[in-house]
Amino acid sequence: MTGPTPYVLSESEVLSRLRSKRGETGYRAMFSSWLGGIITDPALMQIPLDDHLVHRGHGVFDTCTLSDGRLYRLGVHMDRLLHSASLARIEHPWSKEELIQMVADTAGKADIRDGAVRYWLSVGPGGFSPSPQECPEACFYCVIFDPIPLGGAHSDPLTDGISEATVRDTPMKPTLLATIKSNNYLLNVLTHMEAVDRGGTFGILVDDDGYVAESCVLNVVFVTENGTLRTPPFDGILFGTTVRRVMDLASTVLLEEGLVSSVVQSPILASEVSGDLVKEMFLCGGDTHLYPVISWDGTAVGDGQIGPVAERLTELLDGEAFGGAPGDPVDFIDVNYEH
Ligand SMILES: Cc1ncc(COP(=O)(O)O)c(C=O)c1O
């Protein structure tokens, strides 16, 4: 073994090391039901090691977007968190309204008006066995942090588009796991890494029968040559919030503008995309992220350019979340920064 022998750290050494390990994190506020309050020092934003969220993945999470002091689509995300928690058999004492309030209170102490929001519901700390029976108290954690580009994109995806690759060595999740937004994201991470190895970006998962499923943390959408916006059913994939908003906007605004002729959720064979059937393909997630795919496994999608549907949807999603376009009033919750 090289380096100094580890020794037992004092409380003040732990604190000073926690602080020196953290540079500028952009983590603005964290709520921990375990501690019963909000933390604003990033060095102290910690989760207990014996929380089953950490070592068993027995926790679920979700997100939303903080935009100009309002929480965008928190209610929709919270419905999915509660659905995930029930499938993961996490018993907890909170109503949807109470969970929303905890997120809003955390945002109120975050000192930023625009940011990313992530929160977890877990069976809580209690030991290292697989059984949640040893965990006396379910936990809710929430963090508000500066917005970051998904997947570390260094270019503007709407200007450049992305290349994608079919993921062949990383297996798809079984349906139960794929439909829970759980802390078991190892296969999602490996999907992304394999995609990058193959010259892609986020990766496209295709099932054993050849049907397109989803990407590592994004849903997949196509526009066919007859103008149909088509996305796979939610059977064995995540119930994406962004793709549902995309379908809403497509079946109202885009239909009216003549950019699409219909909107359907139906299975799509990957082999259909390599023919002339598909004009546009894009990935979407995280409320406002939309990535036009201009080539897949080295073959151009459509004419290899970013298409008008992807362009218009990006404008609409951004306009709604960030630009003051009306949207649905229930999708916006004002943060109180006063108290
Ligand atoms: C596996 C997977 N599919 C799809 C999505 C897109 O979901 P959303 O639009 O709600 O962000 C995500 C988002 O986290 C995901 O993890």
The ligand as a Gaussian input file, in Angstrom:
#p B3LYP/6-31G(d) Opt

LIG

0 1
 C      -34.701000       5.836000     -18.880000
 C      -35.334000       7.153000     -19.146000
 N      -36.162000       7.289000     -20.194000
 C      -36.743000       8.474000     -20.482000
 C      -36.508000       9.583000     -19.693000
 C      -37.170000      10.909000     -20.023000
 O      -38.075000      11.264000     -19.013000
 P      -38.459000      12.781000     -18.721000
 O      -38.951000      13.340000     -19.989000
 O      -39.539000      12.691000     -17.704000
 O      -37.238000      13.469000     -18.224000
 C      -35.674000       9.493000     -18.586000
 C      -35.443000      10.657000     -17.744000
 O      -34.866000      10.657000     -16.736000
 C      -35.058000       8.237000     -18.297000
 O      -34.251000       8.103000     -17.247000

